[in-house]
Amino acid sequence: MKKWILIISLVLFASLAGLGYLLNNFVQEGNRLDKESKAYAQEVYPKLVTACDSVDANSLMAQKALSVTSTKSLRLFCKKVNQVLGSFQEIESVDGETHISFGSKSGTTAQYIFLAKHQKGSANVTLTLMLENEQWKVLGFNVNSEKFLE
């Protein structure tokens, strides 16, 4: 009887240790992805709003985004942002995080909200990223400024 209790205790201990190891790795991976995606969000927004007349904007977008947005629409939006807000200057107050999903719709996405300062005014930007083939790509973005109402 003592032998069975010892065996069960060892198996339970090993299982808990393994689970702890997996959780630790998951947290470390999440922290790494948070850091990477935040840096990419700050890097990609200026590229998006300055790549109006080039195919570079397409290379920044996730395939899923390109399947619902035309290159023409992307260029027009980019030109409108530049026309109304002026040239990009800096990003402030970045906030957001990475989300890892499992199951039938598994994947890794990240969403960031920040203030983008431009020459003629500022905009609140929401940028959604997707990890695609081990690279961050833009899944969607929203640029909101009162300047668009003037």
Buried (B, 14 or more C-beta within 10 A) or exposed (E): EEEEEEEEEEEEEEEEEEEEEEEEEEEEEBEEBBEBBBEBBBEBBBBBBBBBEEEEBBEBBBEBBBEEBEEEEBBEBBEEBBEBBBEBEEBEEBEBEBBBEEEEEEBBBBBBBBBBBBEEBBBBBBBBBBBBEEEBBBBBBEBEBEBEEE
